[in-house]
Amino acid sequence: MKVIPKDNVIYAFSPGMKPVAHVHAGETVQFETLDALGGQIQDEADVMNLDFSKVNPATGPIYVEGTKKGQTLVVEILDINISSDRGVIVAEEGFGVLKNVVKGFKAKILPIRDGHVIFNDLSIPIRPMIGVIGVAPEREEFPTGTAHKHGGNMDTKEISIRSKIHLPIFQDGALFALGDVHAVMGDGEVCVSACEVPATVTVKIDIEDRTIEWPIVETEENVYVLVSLPKLEDALEEATRVAVKMISEARKLSFEEAYMLASLIVDVGVSQLVDPNLTAKAKIPKRYLV
């Protein structure tokens, strides 16, 4: 099994990224990741010296042999092992859902014990997930903190152990990277961060010979269409459109009939509300796609 060390990181997904390793379809790969703050906050006072150019590192990218533009990369998440006994969360004036209410810049160290994040006197079960995951985009360069069709900082809690993420391939080799692991996060990631942790992520890489428009997360029972755009209303609309199209094609229904069925079975929501592009998700139970 190839191991991609945490000192091989990118801060932007770009079409011309240079791979740090080559792998084949069907191969298992392990990624060592820094936390989203680059390991800079060891004490709560360190937040005042945070270097924002080192935020949201993603480990990689790797070149997947045999992948071509127009195909789909399938990444099965086999394990997420948190490699620290604590995480960190930050809140900053001007950021997050309540950016005009919060004052100053504050960090909080969160101990992790016995599978729980400790917040003051509260014990919150961990639900490890991957915040940044993606491939090389078609033309434009995107900072790792921004999400779009290539993936990126989608901050979707369903990107977790035993799920699969399907990513559209825009460059031969895919050029895949991941990072920004959270011990736990709620939908929206409202204060701009979650419980940020370093981790070791083990994945299996595969290829599908089909074209998709936007990233799709697959769990045991559901699929989630993920759309990231500057305006939430546009992201919600586009995620709904793609979900209706998938239902129409799977059930051989007219678009209008599929639209009506979607109103009965599809749950539309948000993944994150705090990055330059906001991420909406449309959940479709898999049993309606067969």
N, C-alpha and C positions, 0 to 999 in steps of 0.2 A: 504494500500500500504506500503510495506516495504521500509525503507530508510536506505541506507548504508552510514554511516558518513565518512567524508574525513580523519579521523584519522585511518581508516582501509585501509592501503595501502600496496602494494607489489612493489618491485623493480626488480623482476624476475618472469617469468612464469616457473614453474617447475612441474613435474609430481606429486610430493607429497605435494602440497600446502594444507594448512588447511583452510577450508571455514570459513567465518565470519558470514554467514547466509545461510539458506536453503529456497528455493522457489520452486513453482510448475509450470509446463507448463501452459501457459495462464495467468500467474500472471504479474502484472505491478510492476516495481521496480524503485526506484529513487536512483541515485548515486550522492553523493556530491564529487566533484573533486578539487584537488589543481591544480595550473598551472604546466606546465612541469618543471619549475625550483623550484618547491616545495615552492613557495611563498617567496623565499629567497631575491628576488630583489624588494625592495620597493623604492630604489633610484638608479639612474644610476651608482653611485660609488660602489654599493654593488656587482657589477659583479666581482670585484677583490677578493672577499672573498667567491665566490661560492663554495659550497661543492658538488662536482660532484656525490658523493654517494647518494645524495638525489634528483637527477634529474630523471624525467620521472616517478613519482609515479602513480600507477594505483589503483583505489579504488576497493576493493574486496579481495579475490574472493568469489563468491556465488556458492553454490551447487544446481544444478537443479535436483530435485527429478525425478526419472524415466528415466533419460538419460543414455544411454549405449554407450560404445566405438563402433564406426562405424556408429553412427547416425549423424545427423546434427543439430546444434543449430541455431535457427533463432531468431535474435534480431531485433525487430522493434523499430526504434528511434522515439519516440513520441514528444519529446521536448528537446531542449538544451537551458537552460537559463543561460546566462553569469551573474556571481554574483559579478562583479566588474565594476567600471566606468573607468577602464584602463587596458591595457595589456602591455606586455613587449616583445621585440624582441632583440636577441643578434647576434653578428657576431664575430667569433674568428679565429685567425690565425691558419691554419692547418686543418680547418673544412669547410664543405660546398663545393660547386662546384668549387669555386675560392680559395681553401685553400692555394694555393701557391702565391696568389696575396694579400690577405687581411693581414694587419699588426695589431698586438695587439688584444685586447679583449674589445669589446664595447657593452654596452646595451643602449636601447632607450625605454623610457616610452611612450606609445601611449594612449592618452585619447580616451574614447569611449563615444560618444554623439549622441543621436537621431538615433540609429541604424547605426552609422558610426564610423570607426576607423580614428582618426585624425593623419596624418603624415605630420608634418610641416604645409604647407598651403593646403594640399590635404585632401579630405574627401572621404574615401573608404567604400562602403556599406559592412556591416558585412555579412558573410556567415558561420555561426557557423558549426563546424565539429569536429569529434573525431579523434585524432591522434593515440592513443593506445587503442586497443580493441582486446580481445583474450581469449583463454581458455588454460587449462593445456596441454602442449605438450606430445608427446608419450614417449620419453626417455630423451632427452637432456634438460638441463635448458637453457633458453634464457633470458638475461636481458630485461627489459621492453623497452629499446631503440632499440631492434633488432626485426625484423619481420621474419616470416617463415610461415609454413603451419598452425600453431596454431593461426595466426593473429599477434598480437603485434603492433609494431610501424610502421604501414603501411602508415600513413600520407596521406590518400586518401581523397580528398575533397568531394567525393561523399558519404562518410559515414556521413550523415547529416540528418536533420529533414525530416521525412517521408520516409526515405530509410530503407531497411532491409539488415542486413548482415548475411550471412549463413556461419557458421564456422564448420569445421570438428571436431568431438568429439573424443579425444584420451584417455580420462579417464572417468569412470563412474562419473556422476554428472557434467561433463563439466568443472567446476571450472572457472567461467567467471569473468573477471574484465575489467575495462575501465578507461581511463584518458587522459591527454594531449589534452584538448580541445583548439581549435584555433578559434578566432573571424573571421579570414580570412586567407587564404593561397592560393598561386598559385601552379600549378603543378610543382613538382620538389623540392619545399621548399629550394630554392637554397642557402640561406645563413646559413642553418642548423636549423633555427627556423622560426616560423610564429608569428602571434600576439597571444602570449601565455596568456591564461586567466583561472581563476577558474570558475567553472560552476556547475550547477545542471542538470543532464541528466536523463530523464525519458524514460524507455524502457519497451517493452512487450516481454516476453520470451516465445518461443515455440520450438517444436521439430519436425523434419522431419525424417521419417524412411527411409533414403537413405544415401549413402556414397558419399562424394565429396573429391576431391584431395586437393584443395586449397580454400581459402576464396572467396566468391562471394558476391558482393554488388548488390542489386536489387533496382532500382528506378521505377518510374511510367512507363517509356518508355524503359529502357535499363537494361541489366545486365553487370557487370564488373567482369572479372576474375582477381584476384590479386595474383601475384607471386613475392616472395621476395627471392633473391639469391645474393651471393657476386658479381657476374658479371652481368652487365646490359644486355649484349647480351644473356646470358643464361636465364635471367628472361623474356625477350621479347619473346624468342623462346618458352619457356615453357607456357607462357600465351597464345600464339598463338595456340600451340598444343591443350591445353585444350579447347579453344574456338572452334577450328575446330571439336574436338571430340563431343562437345555439339551440334553443328549444325548437324553433321553426325547422331547422335542418334535421335535428334528431327525431322529432315526432312527425315530420313531413306535414307540417301545418302551414297555412298562410301566415304571413307576418302578423296580420291583425288577430288571428286566432291565437297565435303564440303569445302575443301581447296580452290578451285576456287571460290566458293560462298563467302567464308570469305574475299577473296581479293577484293570483291565488296562491302561488307557491314560492315566489322569489322574495328574499329578504334583502333590501338595499340598505347599506349603512356606510360607516366611515372607518377607515383604518387609522389615518393620522390627519390632523388639522393644523399642523404647525410648521411644515416645510414649505419651500417656495412653490412647489406643486402639491396640491392636496390630494390624498388618495381615498377614493371611494371603492366600495366592494359590493358586488351583487352575488348573493349566495343562492345556488341552485341545488336542490337535493338530486343526487346522482340517479336515483331511481326514475326520475322523469326524463332522463337523457338516453334511455335505452329502449 
